[in-house]
Amino acid sequence: MSEQFELATFAGGCFWCMVSPFDEQPGIKEVISGYTGGHVENPTYEEVCSNTTGHYEAVQIAFDPAVFPYKKLLELFWQQIDPTDAGGQFNDRGLSYRTAIFFHNEEQRKMAKASKAELAESGRFQKPIVTEILPAGPFYRAEEKHQHYYKKNSFHYNLYQESSGRARFIRENWKKRKSDEQLREELTPIQYEVTRNNATEPPFQNEYWNHTEEGIYVDIISGEPLFSSTDKYDAGCGWPSFTKPLHRMEMEEKFDTSHGMRRIEVRAKTSDSHLGHVFDDGPGPDRARYCINSAALRFVPKNKLEEEGYGEFASLFDN
């Protein structure tokens, strides 16, 4: 491994669900699903799930701390789990589904303990924070069918996220949505109509259709990063168009038959905002064209990324 990359290891219940939050972040080289913390060499999935080997299902992340610091990894980790549950995660029960942070050096140990203490003091949860902080040991790569499961079996993965209770817990405890009254006060009329009522703004008469400045576009409601100017192009349609999102897992696609058409609507998961539509006539290898309403977006220029808390995306614009 290159000297610029470090390792981070987290157990957050089912490892299928712990890959996607980290996988498309800038500065992340690799996310591997596997087993750690047990007493059997090279265990199988069946052995680990039998709760006889002592292993946790975990992910091991190779990351560039100069781009995506360990502190930010910790923040992202907490936001995927119920840190008050000592018996597993959501519908997944047993020793292999416990949560833990496995530190690889003394600095990681200190940061993990500080992060846990900060969460406990925040008052977000009424119960104690029980996630363990343990020294990293041997990590065994899981079988290939478990690697990047969210990509290989996206339909089942999304169904599992909902049916297990994880997705709902995250929405209710980590990504609380603003009330309709709040949004009416904070948004302009067109922003509200687009994001909440699925309206479409006029082509060629919106803020970003011909915008060429370097930076990222974030959700006008949640602030979640959605698109980058590096993936923006002029599709000639009169709305900002992108070849891909920054985080595919923040996108929710729905079949749309409104206005007598058959289209794929794109919504932001965190805010449940209508963004626009995705078509298959784009210039990239995936042929995707994300046609997005400017009213659903806010632009953050590259020279303000650090100031506004999006510093990890600055590397997108390194020449």
C-alpha positions in Angstrom: 0.0 0.0 0.0 1.2 3.5 -0.8 2.5 5.4 2.2 -0.1 8.1 1.7 -2.9 5.6 2.5 -3.9 4.5 6.0 -6.3 1.8 7.2 -9.5 2.2 9.2 -11.6 -0.7 10.4 -15.2 -0.5 11.5 -17.9 -3.0 12.5 -21.4 -1.7 12.1 -23.6 -4.8 11.8 -24.2 -6.3 8.4 -21.1 -5.4 6.3 -23.3 -5.1 3.2 -24.6 -1.9 4.6 -21.2 -0.5 5.7 -19.6 -0.3 2.3 -21.7 2.2 0.3 -21.4 5.1 2.8 -17.6 5.2 2.4 -17.1 3.7 -1.1 -17.6 6.8 -3.2 -16.0 9.4 -0.9 -13.0 11.3 -2.1 -9.7 10.0 -0.8 -11.0 6.5 -0.3 -8.9 3.9 -2.2 -10.7 0.7 -1.3 -13.4 -0.6 1.0 -13.3 -4.4 1.8 -15.9 -6.5 3.6 -14.5 -9.0 6.0 -14.2 -10.6 9.5 -12.1 -9.5 12.4 -11.8 -9.8 16.2 -12.2 -13.5 16.4 -10.1 -16.6 17.2 -10.4 -18.7 14.0 -8.1 -18.1 11.0 -9.8 -17.5 7.6 -13.4 -18.1 8.9 -16.3 -18.5 6.4 -19.5 -16.4 6.4 -21.4 -19.4 7.8 -18.9 -19.9 10.7 -19.0 -16.2 11.6 -22.8 -16.1 11.5 -22.9 -19.1 13.8 -21.4 -16.9 16.6 -18.8 -19.5 17.4 -15.7 -17.7 16.1 -15.9 -14.4 17.9 -15.6 -12.4 14.7 -17.4 -9.2 13.8 -18.6 -8.5 10.3 -16.5 -5.4 9.4 -15.2 -3.2 6.7 -11.6 -2.2 6.2 -11.0 1.1 4.5 -7.8 2.3 2.8 -8.0 6.1 2.9 -5.8 9.2 2.3 -5.9 11.2 5.5 -4.9 14.3 3.6 -8.1 14.1 1.6 -10.6 12.4 4.0 -9.3 12.6 7.6 -9.9 9.9 10.1 -12.1 12.2 12.2 -14.5 12.5 9.2 -14.5 8.7 8.8 -15.5 8.4 12.5 -18.4 10.9 12.0 -19.6 8.9 8.9 -19.3 5.6 10.8 -21.5 6.8 13.7 -24.2 8.0 11.3 -24.7 4.4 9.9 -25.4 2.6 13.2 -27.4 2.5 16.4 -24.5 2.9 18.9 -26.7 2.0 21.9 -27.4 -1.6 20.8 -25.0 -4.2 22.3 -26.8 -7.2 20.9 -26.4 -6.5 17.2 -27.9 -4.0 14.7 -31.6 -3.6 13.9 -33.0 -7.0 12.8 -29.5 -8.6 12.7 -28.9 -10.1 16.1 -25.8 -11.9 17.5 -22.1 -11.4 18.3 -21.1 -11.0 14.6 -23.4 -7.9 14.3 -22.0 -6.0 17.2 -20.5 -2.5 16.6 -16.9 -1.6 17.1 -14.1 0.7 16.1 -10.8 -1.1 15.6 -7.9 1.3 15.9 -4.6 0.8 14.0 -2.5 3.2 16.0 -2.5 5.4 19.1 -3.7 8.5 17.3 -6.8 6.6 16.0 -7.5 5.2 19.5 -7.5 8.7 21.0 -9.6 10.1 18.2 -12.1 7.2 18.5 -12.4 7.6 22.3 -12.9 11.4 21.9 -15.5 10.9 19.2 -17.4 8.4 21.3 -17.3 10.7 24.3 -18.5 13.6 22.2 -21.5 11.6 21.0 -22.3 10.5 24.5 -22.3 14.1 25.7 -24.3 15.4 22.8 -27.6 14.0 24.2 -28.7 12.6 20.9 -29.4 9.2 22.5 -30.9 8.6 25.9 -29.2 5.2 26.3 -25.5 4.7 26.8 -23.1 4.5 23.8 -22.0 0.9 23.8 -19.9 0.7 20.6 -16.5 -0.8 21.6 -13.1 0.6 20.8 -10.6 -2.2 20.2 -7.1 -2.7 18.8 -7.1 -3.9 15.2 -6.1 -7.5 14.7 -6.1 -9.9 11.7 -8.7 -9.0 9.1 -10.0 -11.7 6.8 -11.5 -10.8 3.5 -15.0 -12.1 3.1 -16.1 -14.2 0.1 -16.3 -12.4 -3.2 -20.1 -12.5 -3.3 -20.2 -10.2 -0.3 -17.8 -7.6 -1.8 -19.7 -4.4 -2.9 -23.0 -6.2 -2.5 -24.8 -2.9 -2.9 -23.6 -2.6 -6.5 -24.0 -6.3 -7.4 -27.5 -6.7 -6.0 -28.9 -3.1 -5.7 -32.5 -4.1 -5.6 -32.1 -6.6 -2.8 -29.7 -4.3 -1.0 -32.2 -1.4 -0.9 -35.0 -3.8 0.2 -32.7 -5.1 2.9 -31.9 -1.6 4.1 -35.6 -0.8 4.6 -36.8 -4.2 5.9 -33.9 -4.5 8.5 -34.9 -1.2 10.0 -31.5 0.4 9.4 -32.7 2.9 6.8 -35.5 4.1 8.9 -33.3 4.5 12.0 -30.8 6.6 10.1 -33.5 8.8 8.7 -35.1 9.3 12.2 -32.0 9.7 14.3 -29.2 10.9 12.0 -30.9 12.7 9.1 -34.0 14.3 10.6 -36.0 16.1 7.9 -37.3 19.7 8.2 -41.0 20.4 8.7 -43.1 21.7 5.8 -43.4 25.0 7.7 -39.7 25.3 8.1 -39.2 24.7 4.4 -41.8 27.2 3.3 -39.9 29.9 5.4 -36.4 28.9 4.2 -37.0 28.2 0.5 -38.1 30.5 -2.4 -41.4 29.7 -4.0 -39.8 27.9 -7.0 -37.4 26.0 -4.7 -40.3 24.8 -2.6 -42.4 23.8 -5.6 -39.6 21.9 -7.2 -38.4 20.0 -4.2 -41.7 19.3 -2.4 -44.3 19.3 -5.2 -42.2 17.8 -8.1 -42.4 21.0 -10.2 -40.1 21.7 -13.1 -38.5 25.1 -13.6 -38.4 26.7 -17.1 -35.5 25.6 -19.3 -32.8 28.3 -20.0 -34.4 30.4 -17.2 -32.8 28.9 -14.2 -29.7 29.6 -12.1 -27.2 26.9 -13.2 -28.1 25.8 -16.7 -25.1 27.5 -18.2 -23.0 27.9 -15.0 -19.3 27.0 -15.5 -17.6 27.9 -12.3 -15.7 25.1 -10.5 -17.2 23.6 -7.4 -19.8 21.2 -6.2 -23.6 21.3 -6.1 -25.3 20.4 -2.8 -28.9 19.7 -1.8 -30.6 23.0 -1.2 -32.4 21.5 1.8 -30.0 19.0 3.5 -26.6 20.2 2.2 -25.7 16.7 1.1 -23.1 16.8 -1.8 -24.9 15.8 -5.0 -22.9 16.7 -8.1 -19.5 18.2 -9.2 -18.8 20.7 -11.9 -16.2 18.2 -13.2 -19.1 16.0 -14.3 -21.3 18.9 -15.6 -21.8 19.4 -19.3 -24.0 21.3 -21.7 -26.7 18.9 -22.9 -28.5 21.6 -24.8 -31.7 21.0 -22.7 -31.7 24.2 -20.7 -31.1 22.6 -17.3 -27.9 21.7 -15.5 -26.8 18.2 -16.7 -24.3 15.8 -15.1 -22.8 12.5 -16.2 -22.9 11.1 -12.7 -23.6 12.1 -9.0 -21.0 12.4 -6.3 -22.7 9.7 -4.3 -25.0 7.3 -6.1 -26.4 6.0 -2.8 -27.8 9.5 -2.1 -29.9 9.2 -5.2 -33.2 7.4 -5.3 -34.7 6.6 -8.7 -38.5 6.2 -9.2 -40.5 5.4 -12.3 -42.5 8.5 -13.3 -45.5 8.5 -15.6 -46.7 12.0 -14.9 -47.5 14.3 -17.8 -48.2 11.3 -20.1 -44.4 10.4 -20.2 -42.4 7.5 -19.0 -39.3 8.8 -17.2 -37.0 8.0 -14.3 -37.3 10.5 -11.5 -34.3 11.3 -9.3 -34.8 12.2 -5.7 -32.4 12.9 -2.8 -32.7 10.3 -0.1 -31.7 12.5 2.8 -34.2 15.3 2.1 -36.7 13.4 0.0 -36.4 16.2 -2.5 -37.4 16.0 -6.2 -34.2 16.8 -8.1 -35.1 16.0 -11.7 -34.8 13.0 -14.0 -32.1 10.7 -15.4 -31.9 9.7 -19.0 -29.8 7.2 -21.0 -28.5 9.7 -23.7 -25.4 11.1 -21.9 -21.9 11.2 -23.2 -20.2 9.1 -20.5 -19.5 5.4 -20.4 -22.7 4.8 -18.4 -24.7 6.9 -20.9 -26.4 8.6 -17.9 -27.6 12.2 -18.1 -28.8 13.6 -14.8 -31.1 16.5 -15.8 -31.5 18.5 -12.6 -33.5 21.5 -11.5 -31.3 24.4 -10.4 -33.9 25.2 -7.7 -33.0 21.9 -6.0 -29.3 22.8 -5.8 -26.9 25.2 -4.1 -23.5 25.8 -5.5 -20.3 25.8 -3.4 -17.3 27.2 -5.3 -14.0 25.4 -4.9 -12.4 28.2 -3.0 -15.1 27.9 -0.3 -15.2 24.1 0.1 -13.0 24.0 3.2 -14.8 26.9 4.8 -18.2 25.3 4.3 -17.2 21.8 5.5 -16.7 20.2 2.1 -12.9 20.2 2.2 -12.6 16.6 1.1 -13.9 17.5 -2.3 -11.1 20.0 -3.0 -9.0 17.2 -4.5 -11.4 17.0 -7.4 -10.1 20.2 -8.7 -6.3 19.5 -8.3 -4.6 20.1 -11.7 
